Amino acid sequence: MKLILASTSPYRRELLTRLGLPFDVVRPEVDETPAAAETPVALVRRLATMKATAVATQHADAWVVGSDQVAELDGRPLGKPGLRTAAIEQLTAMSGREVRFLTAVSLTRAGEPGRDALDTTVVRFRHLTNAEIQRYVDREQPFDCAGSFKSEGLGIALFDAIESDDPTALVGLPLIATARLLREAGFLLP
């Protein structure tokens, strides 16, 4: 069976590689703008599904994995900062707080019902000084990461604790759920 990852994220590509299945990568062309009054859970689910569906309509013979991640602080979504100033603002707002990271995955193929999963990881940030935040942002430049950090890198030093059922979810693709969805679709995994 053919498998496609609907993402150009190097983090998701590396994670999916761990499952040992051959796959192609296709950029999904979707608008990631949150809808008015859309909750972070609804947003992350919608984006994962839209990414998978957009690619599946172009590749009818393939199963397509779409995924997205949204950080949630005070009920509001925090996306990818894009710029240094926005990353500093996000980390300052999260300092000393608990933040939920919602990671959705969707597996679909044209003509098949979609399969979806959602992982919630809670990160407790330590109290961070302005200097610590700036040093971190300048060193890792996490501008393409929801929440402005890379937990697989130096970002782990920003935390007091992580509560998660799947440590890969915080990096961008919950492999436990993804493996389950792939097995349900007929892929041979251990």
Buried (B, 14 or more C-beta within 10 A) or exposed (E): EEBBBBBEBEBBBBBBEEBEBEBEBBEBEBEBEBEEEEBBBBBBBBBBBBBBBBBBEBBEEBBBBBBBBBBBBEEEBBBBBEEBEBBBBBBBBBBEEEBBBBBBBBBBBBEEEBBBBBBBBBBBBEEBEEEBBBEBBEEBEBBEBBBBBBBBBBBEEBBEEBEBEBBBBBBBBBBBBBBBBBEEBEBEEE
